[in-house]
């Protein structure tokens, strides 16, 4: 299999199946398409229009609608209307390659992960154990039966 066949096959697969973006909700899909719209509007010379809030129409330099982009069920679909869409296709891939993680983090927020030292971890575990012991019922004493 030659390198050209591999590239052609990969592009064909993307066109048929789309690109899974691993998005978690319709709101996140809308956020992603808006960020893609903003990127194309600022960073490229292709006129781009947001239609129905979740579909992008991208025109080529001769003002023909060249491509439609939509995100459905976390998958980005690239629907070409004309043959010469390689420049637009590469811009979409560039956005995904360089901006994908930042767009997801912007929507979901950043999770802070800290690695604690073993001493700190042991201290936290001891505090939790102490809390559990305090909440357990104390054993009954002889005073409980004095009322009888």
Secondary structure as UniProt FT lines:
FT   HELIX           3..17
FT   STRAND          19..20
FT   HELIX           26..43
FT   STRAND          48..51
FT   TURN            52..54
FT   STRAND          55..59
FT   TURN            61..62
FT   STRAND          65..72
FT   TURN            73..74
FT   STRAND          75..80
FT   HELIX           86..108
FT   HELIX           118..135
FT   HELIX           142..145
FT   TURN            146..147
//
